[in-house]
Amino acid sequence: MQLDSRQTSAFLAVAKHASFDIAAQHLHLTSSALSQRIKALELQLSTILFVRSRPCRLSPSGQRLLTHLLRLQGLEQDMLQDMR
């Protein structure tokens, strides 16, 4: 299984802003399009990633995914620096 970068970017934006509406604005998407990306990611992973409240919060699964994605971003930055 491979994760879609548009879905993971959407996830990271919602996690950062704790808001679907604000994240959608930053990604230049409609709230509906952003929600669809998150829902597709949740279906792929068979889990709920956010507690949809105001502000929205990460579920335990969402927190684990965030930890992994931040680790991947760090590894990517290390690789880019190493290649320069």
PyMOL Python script that loads the backbone (N, CA, C, O; Angstrom):
from pymol import cmd

cmd.read_pdbstr("""\
ATOM      1  N   MET A   1       0.842  -1.173   0.000  1.00  0.00           N
ATOM      2  CA  MET A   1       0.000   0.000   0.000  1.00  0.00           C
ATOM      3  C   MET A   1       0.891   1.241   0.000  1.00  0.00           C
ATOM      4  O   MET A   1       1.891   1.306   0.715  1.00  0.00           O
ATOM      5  N   GLN A   2       0.511   2.212  -0.808  1.00  0.00           N
ATOM      6  CA  GLN A   2       1.250   3.462  -0.879  1.00  0.00           C
ATOM      7  C   GLN A   2       0.287   4.604  -0.594  1.00  0.00           C
ATOM      8  O   GLN A   2      -0.845   4.613  -1.078  1.00  0.00           O
ATOM      9  N   LEU A   3       0.749   5.568   0.198  1.00  0.00           N
ATOM     10  CA  LEU A   3      -0.100   6.707   0.542  1.00  0.00           C
ATOM     11  C   LEU A   3      -0.014   7.773  -0.543  1.00  0.00           C
ATOM     12  O   LEU A   3       1.046   8.000  -1.127  1.00  0.00           O
ATOM     13  N   ASP A   4      -1.131   8.415  -0.800  1.00  0.00           N
ATOM     14  CA  ASP A   4      -1.228   9.493  -1.777  1.00  0.00           C
ATOM     15  C   ASP A   4      -0.716  10.784  -1.137  1.00  0.00           C
ATOM     16  O   ASP A   4      -1.177  11.168  -0.062  1.00  0.00           O
ATOM     17  N   SER A   5       0.231  11.452  -1.791  1.00  0.00           N
ATOM     18  CA  SER A   5       0.833  12.662  -1.214  1.00  0.00           C
ATOM     19  C   SER A   5      -0.180  13.792  -1.043  1.00  0.00           C
ATOM     20  O   SER A   5      -0.038  14.616  -0.140  1.00  0.00           O
ATOM     21  N   ARG A   6      -1.203  13.838  -1.901  1.00  0.00           N
ATOM     22  CA  ARG A   6      -2.237  14.876  -1.733  1.00  0.00           C
ATOM     23  C   ARG A   6      -3.043  14.627  -0.464  1.00  0.00           C
ATOM     24  O   ARG A   6      -3.447  15.568   0.219  1.00  0.00           O
ATOM     25  N   GLN A   7      -3.269  13.375  -0.159  1.00  0.00           N
ATOM     26  CA  GLN A   7      -4.004  13.032   1.053  1.00  0.00           C
ATOM     27  C   GLN A   7      -3.158  13.299   2.299  1.00  0.00           C
ATOM     28  O   GLN A   7      -3.657  13.835   3.288  1.00  0.00           O
ATOM     29  N   THR A   8      -1.888  12.928   2.249  1.00  0.00           N
ATOM     30  CA  THR A   8      -1.046  13.164   3.423  1.00  0.00           C
ATOM     31  C   THR A   8      -0.799  14.656   3.632  1.00  0.00           C
ATOM     32  O   THR A   8      -0.712  15.107   4.774  1.00  0.00           O
ATOM     33  N   SER A   9      -0.686  15.426   2.556  1.00  0.00           N
ATOM     34  CA  SER A   9      -0.553  16.886   2.695  1.00  0.00           C
ATOM     35  C   SER A   9      -1.812  17.478   3.319  1.00  0.00           C
ATOM     36  O   SER A   9      -1.734  18.380   4.153  1.00  0.00           O
ATOM     37  N   ALA A  10      -2.961  16.972   2.915  1.00  0.00           N
ATOM     38  CA  ALA A  10      -4.229  17.429   3.493  1.00  0.00           C
ATOM     39  C   ALA A  10      -4.274  17.086   4.977  1.00  0.00           C
ATOM     40  O   ALA A  10      -4.666  17.911   5.802  1.00  0.00           O
ATOM     41  N   PHE A  11      -3.874  15.872   5.306  1.00  0.00           N
ATOM     42  CA  PHE A  11      -3.847  15.452   6.707  1.00  0.00           C
ATOM     43  C   PHE A  11      -2.945  16.360   7.530  1.00  0.00           C
ATOM     44  O   PHE A  11      -3.338  16.819   8.603  1.00  0.00           O
ATOM     45  N   LEU A  12      -1.739  16.621   7.035  1.00  0.00           N
ATOM     46  CA  LEU A  12      -0.798  17.460   7.769  1.00  0.00           C
ATOM     47  C   LEU A  12      -1.327  18.882   7.953  1.00  0.00           C
ATOM     48  O   LEU A  12      -1.119  19.489   9.003  1.00  0.00           O
ATOM     49  N   ALA A  13      -2.000  19.409   6.948  1.00  0.00           N
ATOM     50  CA  ALA A  13      -2.542  20.765   7.043  1.00  0.00           C
ATOM     51  C   ALA A  13      -3.646  20.831   8.101  1.00  0.00           C
ATOM     52  O   ALA A  13      -3.687  21.772   8.894  1.00  0.00           O
ATOM     53  N   VAL A  14      -4.531  19.848   8.118  1.00  0.00           N
ATOM     54  CA  VAL A  14      -5.604  19.849   9.121  1.00  0.00           C
ATOM     55  C   VAL A  14      -5.006  19.671  10.513  1.00  0.00           C
ATOM     56  O   VAL A  14      -5.439  20.325  11.462  1.00  0.00           O
ATOM     57  N   ALA A  15      -4.016  18.794  10.641  1.00  0.00           N
ATOM     58  CA  ALA A  15      -3.364  18.594  11.937  1.00  0.00           C
ATOM     59  C   ALA A  15      -2.692  19.889  12.404  1.00  0.00           C
ATOM     60  O   ALA A  15      -2.748  20.219  13.589  1.00  0.00           O
ATOM     61  N   LYS A  16      -2.070  20.611  11.502  1.00  0.00           N
ATOM     62  CA  LYS A  16      -1.371  21.853  11.847  1.00  0.00           C
ATOM     63  C   LYS A  16      -2.344  22.944  12.281  1.00  0.00           C
ATOM     64  O   LYS A  16      -2.105  23.634  13.272  1.00  0.00           O
ATOM     65  N   HIS A  17      -3.433  23.100  11.547  1.00  0.00           N
ATOM     66  CA  HIS A  17      -4.355  24.214  11.785  1.00  0.00           C
ATOM     67  C   HIS A  17      -5.522  23.862  12.707  1.00  0.00           C
ATOM     68  O   HIS A  17      -6.252  24.751  13.144  1.00  0.00           O
ATOM     69  N   ALA A  18      -5.706  22.574  13.004  1.00  0.00           N
ATOM     70  CA  ALA A  18      -6.818  22.105  13.835  1.00  0.00           C
ATOM     71  C   ALA A  18      -8.158  22.592  13.298  1.00  0.00           C
ATOM     72  O   ALA A  18      -9.095  22.848  14.055  1.00  0.00           O
ATOM     73  N   SER A  19      -8.225  22.713  11.978  1.00  0.00           N
ATOM     74  CA  SER A  19      -9.442  23.202  11.331  1.00  0.00           C
ATOM     75  C   SER A  19      -9.453  22.758   9.875  1.00  0.00           C
ATOM     76  O   SER A  19      -8.480  22.953   9.146  1.00  0.00           O
ATOM     77  N   PHE A  20     -10.557  22.163   9.466  1.00  0.00           N
ATOM     78  CA  PHE A  20     -10.705  21.794   8.059  1.00  0.00           C
ATOM     79  C   PHE A  20     -10.827  23.047   7.192  1.00  0.00           C
ATOM     80  O   PHE A  20     -10.262  23.102   6.100  1.00  0.00           O
ATOM     81  N   ASP A  21     -11.559  24.047   7.670  1.00  0.00           N
ATOM     82  CA  ASP A  21     -11.769  25.262   6.876  1.00  0.00           C
ATOM     83  C   ASP A  21     -10.467  26.021   6.648  1.00  0.00           C
ATOM     84  O   ASP A  21     -10.181  26.434   5.524  1.00  0.00           O
ATOM     85  N   ILE A  22      -9.679  26.209   7.698  1.00  0.00           N
ATOM     86  CA  ILE A  22      -8.414  26.943   7.564  1.00  0.00           C
ATOM     87  C   ILE A  22      -7.434  26.151   6.711  1.00  0.00           C
ATOM     88  O   ILE A  22      -6.752  26.723   5.861  1.00  0.00           O
ATOM     89  N   ALA A  23      -7.356  24.853   6.927  1.00  0.00           N
ATOM     90  CA  ALA A  23      -6.460  24.014   6.127  1.00  0.00           C
ATOM     91  C   ALA A  23      -6.847  24.072   4.656  1.00  0.00           C
ATOM     92  O   ALA A  23      -5.978  24.153   3.787  1.00  0.00           O
ATOM     93  N   ALA A  24      -8.140  24.031   4.373  1.00  0.00           N
ATOM     94  CA  ALA A  24      -8.614  24.106   2.983  1.00  0.00           C
ATOM     95  C   ALA A  24      -8.177  25.416   2.340  1.00  0.00           C
ATOM     96  O   ALA A  24      -7.741  25.425   1.189  1.00  0.00           O
ATOM     97  N   GLN A  25      -8.288  26.513   3.067  1.00  0.00           N
ATOM     98  CA  GLN A  25      -7.853  27.806   2.535  1.00  0.00           C
ATOM     99  C   GLN A  25      -6.361  27.790   2.215  1.00  0.00           C
ATOM    100  O   GLN A  25      -5.950  28.263   1.155  1.00  0.00           O
ATOM    101  N   HIS A  26      -5.554  27.256   3.114  1.00  0.00           N
ATOM    102  CA  HIS A  26      -4.100  27.211   2.900  1.00  0.00           C
ATOM    103  C   HIS A  26      -3.721  26.318   1.726  1.00  0.00           C
ATOM    104  O   HIS A  26      -2.713  26.558   1.062  1.00  0.00           O
ATOM    105  N   LEU A  27      -4.523  25.292   1.469  1.00  0.00           N
ATOM    106  CA  LEU A  27      -4.240  24.374   0.360  1.00  0.00           C
ATOM    107  C   LEU A  27      -4.946  24.794  -0.933  1.00  0.00           C
ATOM    108  O   LEU A  27      -4.803  24.138  -1.964  1.00  0.00           O
ATOM    109  N   HIS A  28      -5.703  25.885  -0.871  1.00  0.00           N
ATOM    110  CA  HIS A  28      -6.465  26.380  -2.022  1.00  0.00           C
ATOM    111  C   HIS A  28      -7.440  25.320  -2.522  1.00  0.00           C
ATOM    112  O   HIS A  28      -7.551  25.055  -3.719  1.00  0.00           O
ATOM    113  N   LEU A  29      -8.141  24.722  -1.558  1.00  0.00           N
ATOM    114  CA  LEU A  29      -9.167  23.716  -1.842  1.00  0.00           C
ATOM    115  C   LEU A  29     -10.476  24.151  -1.219  1.00  0.00           C
ATOM    116  O   LEU A  29     -10.495  25.000  -0.327  1.00  0.00           O
ATOM    117  N   THR A  30     -11.564  23.575  -1.684  1.00  0.00           N
ATOM    118  CA  THR A  30     -12.822  23.755  -0.969  1.00  0.00           C
ATOM    119  C   THR A  30     -12.788  22.854   0.263  1.00  0.00           C
ATOM    120  O   THR A  30     -12.056  21.865   0.302  1.00  0.00           O
ATOM    121  N   SER A  31     -13.576  23.203   1.251  1.00  0.00           N
ATOM    122  CA  SER A  31     -13.658  22.349   2.442  1.00  0.00           C
ATOM    123  C   SER A  31     -14.135  20.953   2.078  1.00  0.00           C
ATOM    124  O   SER A  31     -13.690  19.967   2.665  1.00  0.00           O
ATOM    125  N   SER A  32     -15.037  20.870   1.112  1.00  0.00           N
ATOM    126  CA  SER A  32     -15.554  19.580   0.659  1.00  0.00           C
ATOM    127  C   SER A  32     -14.442  18.723   0.042  1.00  0.00           C
ATOM    128  O   SER A  32     -14.335  17.532   0.333  1.00  0.00           O
ATOM    129  N   ALA A  33     -13.626  19.334  -0.804  1.00  0.00           N
ATOM    130  CA  ALA A  33     -12.526  18.586  -1.438  1.00  0.00           C
ATOM    131  C   ALA A  33     -11.531  18.095  -0.391  1.00  0.00           C
ATOM    132  O   ALA A  33     -11.039  16.970  -0.472  1.00  0.00           O
ATOM    133  N   LEU A  34     -11.241  18.943   0.587  1.00  0.00           N
ATOM    134  CA  LEU A  34     -10.325  18.549   1.652  1.00  0.00           C
ATOM    135  C   LEU A  34     -10.922  17.404   2.464  1.00  0.00           C
ATOM    136  O   LEU A  34     -10.230  16.433   2.770  1.00  0.00           O
ATOM    137  N   SER A  35     -12.184  17.511   2.810  1.00  0.00           N
ATOM    138  CA  SER A  35     -12.852  16.447   3.563  1.00  0.00           C
ATOM    139  C   SER A  35     -12.828  15.129   2.801  1.00  0.00           C
ATOM    140  O   SER A  35     -12.651  14.069   3.400  1.00  0.00           O
ATOM    141  N   GLN A  36     -13.004  15.187   1.490  1.00  0.00           N
ATOM    142  CA  GLN A  36     -12.972  13.973   0.669  1.00  0.00           C
ATOM    143  C   GLN A  36     -11.584  13.329   0.698  1.00  0.00           C
ATOM    144  O   GLN A  36     -11.466  12.105   0.747  1.00  0.00           O
ATOM    145  N   ARG A  37     -10.542  14.151   0.668  1.00  0.00           N
ATOM    146  CA  ARG A  37      -9.178  13.597   0.740  1.00  0.00           C
ATOM    147  C   ARG A  37      -8.939  12.906   2.072  1.00  0.00           C
ATOM    148  O   ARG A  37      -8.369  11.816   2.125  1.00  0.00           O
ATOM    149  N   ILE A  38      -9.383  13.555   3.157  1.00  0.00           N
ATOM    150  CA  ILE A  38      -9.195  12.958   4.477  1.00  0.00           C
ATOM    151  C   ILE A  38     -10.013  11.671   4.587  1.00  0.00           C
ATOM    152  O   ILE A  38      -9.526  10.667   5.108  1.00  0.00           O
ATOM    153  N   LYS A  39     -11.240  11.699   4.104  1.00  0.00           N
ATOM    154  CA  LYS A  39     -12.096  10.510   4.163  1.00  0.00           C
ATOM    155  C   LYS A  39     -11.480   9.359   3.361  1.00  0.00           C
ATOM    156  O   LYS A  39     -11.521   8.210   3.800  1.00  0.00           O
ATOM    157  N   ALA A  40     -10.916   9.657   2.200  1.00  0.00           N
ATOM    158  CA  ALA A  40     -10.278   8.619   1.391  1.00  0.00           C
ATOM    159  C   ALA A  40      -9.078   8.026   2.128  1.00  0.00           C
ATOM    160  O   ALA A  40      -8.854   6.817   2.081  1.00  0.00           O
ATOM    161  N   LEU A  41      -8.312   8.870   2.803  1.00  0.00           N
ATOM    162  CA  LEU A  41      -7.166   8.386   3.573  1.00  0.00           C
ATOM    163  C   LEU A  41      -7.652   7.521   4.735  1.00  0.00           C
ATOM    164  O   LEU A  41      -7.073   6.470   5.009  1.00  0.00           O
ATOM    165  N   GLU A  42      -8.705   7.954   5.415  1.00  0.00           N
ATOM    166  CA  GLU A  42      -9.257   7.165   6.510  1.00  0.00           C
ATOM    167  C   GLU A  42      -9.762   5.811   6.009  1.00  0.00           C
ATOM    168  O   GLU A  42      -9.573   4.794   6.677  1.00  0.00           O
ATOM    169  N   LEU A  43     -10.390   5.792   4.859  1.00  0.00           N
ATOM    170  CA  LEU A  43     -10.858   4.520   4.292  1.00  0.00           C
ATOM    171  C   LEU A  43      -9.690   3.608   3.938  1.00  0.00           C
ATOM    172  O   LEU A  43      -9.741   2.403   4.185  1.00  0.00           O
ATOM    173  N   GLN A  44      -8.646   4.179   3.364  1.00  0.00           N
ATOM    174  CA  GLN A  44      -7.472   3.382   2.996  1.00  0.00           C
ATOM    175  C   GLN A  44      -6.815   2.778   4.234  1.00  0.00           C
ATOM    176  O   GLN A  44      -6.376   1.628   4.219  1.00  0.00           O
ATOM    177  N   LEU A  45      -6.755   3.572   5.311  1.00  0.00           N
ATOM    178  CA  LEU A  45      -6.099   3.106   6.536  1.00  0.00           C
ATOM    179  C   LEU A  45      -7.055   2.379   7.486  1.00  0.00           C
ATOM    180  O   LEU A  45      -6.636   1.840   8.510  1.00  0.00           O
ATOM    181  N   SER A  46      -8.337   2.372   7.135  1.00  0.00           N
ATOM    182  CA  SER A  46      -9.370   1.727   7.959  1.00  0.00           C
ATOM    183  C   SER A  46      -9.385   2.257   9.393  1.00  0.00           C
ATOM    184  O   SER A  46      -9.461   1.490  10.353  1.00  0.00           O
ATOM    185  N   THR A  47      -9.312   3.579   9.517  1.00  0.00           N
ATOM    186  CA  THR A  47      -9.328   4.190  10.841  1.00  0.00           C
ATOM    187  C   THR A  47      -9.818   5.626  10.744  1.00  0.00           C
ATOM    188  O   THR A  47      -9.830   6.212   9.662  1.00  0.00           O
ATOM    189  N   ILE A  48     -10.217   6.184  11.862  1.00  0.00           N
ATOM    190  CA  ILE A  48     -10.606   7.588  11.957  1.00  0.00           C
ATOM    191  C   ILE A  48      -9.373   8.370  12.385  1.00  0.00           C
ATOM    192  O   ILE A  48      -8.709   8.002  13.354  1.00  0.00           O
ATOM    193  N   LEU A  49      -9.063   9.445  11.671  1.00  0.00           N
ATOM    194  CA  LEU A  49      -7.855  10.219  11.963  1.00  0.00           C
ATOM    195  C   LEU A  49      -8.117  11.466  12.792  1.00  0.00           C
ATOM    196  O   LEU A  49      -7.224  11.945  13.491  1.00  0.00           O
ATOM    197  N   PHE A  50      -9.331  11.997  12.720  1.00  0.00           N
ATOM    198  CA  PHE A  50      -9.666  13.217  13.451  1.00  0.00           C
ATOM    199  C   PHE A  50     -10.949  13.058  14.240  1.00  0.00           C
ATOM    200  O   PHE A  50     -11.884  12.385  13.806  1.00  0.00           O
ATOM    201  N   VAL A  51     -10.982  13.686  15.407  1.00  0.00           N
ATOM    202  CA  VAL A  51     -12.220  13.891  16.146  1.00  0.00           C
ATOM    203  C   VAL A  51     -12.757  15.203  15.616  1.00  0.00           C
ATOM    204  O   VAL A  51     -12.175  16.264  15.842  1.00  0.00           O
ATOM    205  N   ARG A  52     -13.862  15.125  14.915  1.00  0.00           N
ATOM    206  CA  ARG A  52     -14.388  16.301  14.219  1.00  0.00           C
ATOM    207  C   ARG A  52     -15.205  17.161  15.173  1.00  0.00           C
ATOM    208  O   ARG A  52     -16.421  17.017  15.299  1.00  0.00           O
ATOM    209  N   SER A  53     -14.496  18.051  15.832  1.00  0.00           N
ATOM    210  CA  SER A  53     -15.091  19.020  16.737  1.00  0.00           C
ATOM    211  C   SER A  53     -14.443  20.360  16.415  1.00  0.00           C
ATOM    212  O   SER A  53     -13.656  20.451  15.473  1.00  0.00           O
ATOM    213  N   ARG A  54     -14.751  21.373  17.162  1.00  0.00           N
ATOM    214  CA  ARG A  54     -14.118  22.684  16.948  1.00  0.00           C
ATOM    215  C   ARG A  54     -13.356  23.061  18.205  1.00  0.00           C
ATOM    216  O   ARG A  54     -13.992  23.307  19.229  1.00  0.00           O
ATOM    217  N   PRO A  55     -12.042  23.119  18.188  1.00  0.00           N
ATOM    218  CA  PRO A  55     -11.191  22.740  17.061  1.00  0.00           C
ATOM    219  C   PRO A  55     -11.136  21.219  16.910  1.00  0.00           C
ATOM    220  O   PRO A  55     -11.348  20.476  17.869  1.00  0.00           O
ATOM    221  N   CYS A  56     -10.845  20.772  15.681  1.00  0.00           N
ATOM    222  CA  CYS A  56     -10.751  19.328  15.482  1.00  0.00           C
ATOM    223  C   CYS A  56      -9.464  18.839  16.154  1.00  0.00           C
ATOM    224  O   CYS A  56      -8.490  19.578  16.294  1.00  0.00           O
ATOM    225  N   ARG A  57      -9.495  17.585  16.557  1.00  0.00           N
ATOM    226  CA  ARG A  57      -8.348  17.002  17.256  1.00  0.00           C
ATOM    227  C   ARG A  57      -7.962  15.695  16.569  1.00  0.00           C
ATOM    228  O   ARG A  57      -8.785  15.039  15.930  1.00  0.00           O
ATOM    229  N   LEU A  58      -6.723  15.346  16.714  1.00  0.00           N
ATOM    230  CA  LEU A  58      -6.261  14.064  16.198  1.00  0.00           C
ATOM    231  C   LEU A  58      -6.790  12.933  17.068  1.00  0.00           C
ATOM    232  O   LEU A  58      -6.805  13.028  18.295  1.00  0.00           O
ATOM    233  N   SER A  59      -7.216  11.880  16.424  1.00  0.00           N
ATOM    234  CA  SER A  59      -7.553  10.652  17.147  1.00  0.00           C
ATOM    235  C   SER A  59      -6.224   9.980  17.514  1.00  0.00           C
ATOM    236  O   SER A  59      -5.174  10.424  17.049  1.00  0.00           O
ATOM    237  N   PRO A  60      -6.243   8.940  18.321  1.00  0.00           N
ATOM    238  CA  PRO A  60      -4.996   8.214  18.585  1.00  0.00           C
ATOM    239  C   PRO A  60      -4.325   7.716  17.289  1.00  0.00           C
ATOM    240  O   PRO A  60      -3.102   7.775  17.169  1.00  0.00           O
ATOM    241  N   SER A  61      -5.110   7.234  16.335  1.00  0.00           N
ATOM    242  CA  SER A  61      -4.540   6.804  15.051  1.00  0.00           C
ATOM    243  C   SER A  61      -3.963   7.993  14.295  1.00  0.00           C
ATOM    244  O   SER A  61      -2.907   7.888  13.672  1.00  0.00           O
ATOM    245  N   GLY A  62      -4.656   9.118  14.353  1.00  0.00           N
ATOM    246  CA  GLY A  62      -4.156  10.327  13.702  1.00  0.00           C
ATOM    247  C   GLY A  62      -2.837  10.786  14.303  1.00  0.00           C
ATOM    248  O   GLY A  62      -1.946  11.239  13.584  1.00  0.00           O
ATOM    249  N   GLN A  63      -2.712  10.670  15.615  1.00  0.00           N
ATOM    250  CA  GLN A  63      -1.462  11.048  16.275  1.00  0.00           C
ATOM    251  C   GLN A  63      -0.320  10.144  15.826  1.00  0.00           C
ATOM    252  O   GLN A  63       0.796  10.612  15.602  1.00  0.00           O
ATOM    253  N   ARG A  64      -0.599   8.852  15.695  1.00  0.00           N
ATOM    254  CA  ARG A  64       0.441   7.921  15.223  1.00  0.00           C
ATOM    255  C   ARG A  64       0.840   8.241  13.788  1.00  0.00           C
ATOM    256  O   ARG A  64       2.026   8.231  13.457  1.00  0.00           O
ATOM    257  N   LEU A  65      -0.146   8.527  12.930  1.00  0.00           N
ATOM    258  CA  LEU A  65       0.165   8.876  11.547  1.00  0.00           C
ATOM    259  C   LEU A  65       0.989  10.157  11.496  1.00  0.00           C
ATOM    260  O   LEU A  65       1.955  10.241  10.737  1.00  0.00           O
ATOM    261  N   LEU A  66       0.621  11.145  12.289  1.00  0.00           N
ATOM    262  CA  LEU A  66       1.384  12.397  12.314  1.00  0.00           C
ATOM    263  C   LEU A  66       2.839  12.138  12.692  1.00  0.00           C
ATOM    264  O   LEU A  66       3.751  12.680  12.069  1.00  0.00           O
ATOM    265  N   THR A  67       3.052  11.327  13.691  1.00  0.00           N
ATOM    266  CA  THR A  67       4.416  10.999  14.121  1.00  0.00           C
ATOM    267  C   THR A  67       5.214  10.385  12.966  1.00  0.00           C
ATOM    268  O   THR A  67       6.362  10.765  12.735  1.00  0.00           O
ATOM    269  N   HIS A  68       4.619   9.454  12.256  1.00  0.00           N
ATOM    270  CA  HIS A  68       5.307   8.800  11.135  1.00  0.00           C
ATOM    271  C   HIS A  68       5.574   9.779   9.988  1.00  0.00           C
ATOM    272  O   HIS A  68       6.661   9.781   9.410  1.00  0.00           O
ATOM    273  N   LEU A  69       4.581  10.609   9.661  1.00  0.00           N
ATOM    274  CA  LEU A  69       4.767  11.549   8.544  1.00  0.00           C
ATOM    275  C   LEU A  69       5.816  12.605   8.867  1.00  0.00           C
ATOM    276  O   LEU A  69       6.577  13.004   7.986  1.00  0.00           O
ATOM    277  N   LEU A  70       5.869  13.063  10.107  1.00  0.00           N
ATOM    278  CA  LEU A  70       6.897  14.033  10.493  1.00  0.00           C
ATOM    279  C   LEU A  70       8.283  13.391  10.447  1.00  0.00           C
ATOM    280  O   LEU A  70       9.261  14.039  10.073  1.00  0.00           O
ATOM    281  N   ARG A  71       8.361  12.130  10.824  1.00  0.00           N
ATOM    282  CA  ARG A  71       9.635  11.404  10.743  1.00  0.00           C
ATOM    283  C   ARG A  71      10.073  11.279   9.278  1.00  0.00           C
ATOM    284  O   ARG A  71      11.248  11.460   8.960  1.00  0.00           O
ATOM    285  N   LEU A  72       9.116  10.968   8.388  1.00  0.00           N
ATOM    286  CA  LEU A  72       9.437  10.877   6.956  1.00  0.00           C
ATOM    287  C   LEU A  72       9.911  12.214   6.403  1.00  0.00           C
ATOM    288  O   LEU A  72      10.855  12.258   5.614  1.00  0.00           O
ATOM    289  N   GLN A  73       9.262  13.308   6.813  1.00  0.00           N
ATOM    290  CA  GLN A  73       9.698  14.639   6.368  1.00  0.00           C
ATOM    291  C   GLN A  73      11.130  14.915   6.818  1.00  0.00           C
ATOM    292  O   GLN A  73      11.929  15.464   6.060  1.00  0.00           O
ATOM    293  N   GLY A  74      11.446  14.537   8.040  1.00  0.00           N
ATOM    294  CA  GLY A  74      12.802  14.722   8.549  1.00  0.00           C
ATOM    295  C   GLY A  74      13.821  13.919   7.757  1.00  0.00           C
ATOM    296  O   GLY A  74      14.899  14.419   7.436  1.00  0.00           O
ATOM    297  N   LEU A  75      13.483  12.684   7.446  1.00  0.00           N
ATOM    298  CA  LEU A  75      14.377  11.846   6.648  1.00  0.00           C
ATOM    299  C   LEU A  75      14.585  12.437   5.252  1.00  0.00           C
ATOM    300  O   LEU A  75      15.692  12.406   4.714  1.00  0.00           O
ATOM    301  N   GLU A  76      13.517  12.970   4.677  1.00  0.00           N
ATOM    302  CA  GLU A  76      13.627  13.583   3.356  1.00  0.00           C
ATOM    303  C   GLU A  76      14.547  14.802   3.406  1.00  0.00           C
ATOM    304  O   GLU A  76      15.368  14.997   2.509  1.00  0.00           O
ATOM    305  N   GLN A  77      14.414  15.614   4.439  1.00  0.00           N
ATOM    306  CA  GLN A  77      15.285  16.784   4.582  1.00  0.00           C
ATOM    307  C   GLN A  77      16.746  16.363   4.762  1.00  0.00           C
ATOM    308  O   GLN A  77      17.646  16.967   4.179  1.00  0.00           O
ATOM    309  N   ASP A  78      16.975  15.325   5.571  1.00  0.00           N
ATOM    310  CA  ASP A  78      18.338  14.805   5.755  1.00  0.00           C
ATOM    311  C   ASP A  78      18.928  14.338   4.429  1.00  0.00           C
ATOM    312  O   ASP A  78      20.089  14.619   4.131  1.00  0.00           O
ATOM    313  N   MET A  79      18.136  13.629   3.637  1.00  0.00           N
ATOM    314  CA  MET A  79      18.596  13.137   2.353  1.00  0.00           C
ATOM    315  C   MET A  79      18.947  14.287   1.422  1.00  0.00           C
ATOM    316  O   MET A  79      19.985  14.260   0.761  1.00  0.00           O
ATOM    317  N   LEU A  80      18.090  15.294   1.370  1.00  0.00           N
ATOM    318  CA  LEU A  80      18.339  16.448   0.487  1.00  0.00           C
ATOM    319  C   LEU A  80      19.613  17.188   0.896  1.00  0.00           C
ATOM    320  O   LEU A  80      20.397  17.600   0.041  1.00  0.00           O
ATOM    321  N   GLN A  81      19.814  17.353   2.189  1.00  0.00           N
ATOM    322  CA  GLN A  81      21.037  18.014   2.644  1.00  0.00           C
ATOM    323  C   GLN A  81      22.270  17.184   2.318  1.00  0.00           C
ATOM    324  O   GLN A  81      23.306  17.720   1.924  1.00  0.00           O
ATOM    325  N   ASP A  82      22.150  15.883   2.484  1.00  0.00           N
ATOM    326  CA  ASP A  82      23.263  14.983   2.202  1.00  0.00           C
ATOM    327  C   ASP A  82      23.637  14.986   0.724  1.00  0.00           C
ATOM    328  O   ASP A  82      24.811  14.845   0.383  1.00  0.00           O
ATOM    329  N   MET A  83      22.657  15.146  -0.150  1.00  0.00           N
ATOM    330  CA  MET A  83      22.906  15.098  -1.584  1.00  0.00           C
ATOM    331  C   MET A  83      23.500  16.404  -2.109  1.00  0.00           C
ATOM    332  O   MET A  83      24.035  16.424  -3.217  1.00  0.00           O
ATOM    333  N   ARG A  84      23.423  17.460  -1.369  1.00  0.00           N
ATOM    334  CA  ARG A  84      23.956  18.761  -1.836  1.00  0.00           C
ATOM    335  C   ARG A  84      25.432  18.841  -1.674  1.00  0.00           C
ATOM    336  O   ARG A  84      26.036  19.858  -2.015  1.00  0.00           O
TER     337      ARG A  84
END
""", "prot")
cmd.dss("prot")
cmd.show_as("cartoon", "prot")
cmd.util.cbc("prot")
cmd.orient("prot")
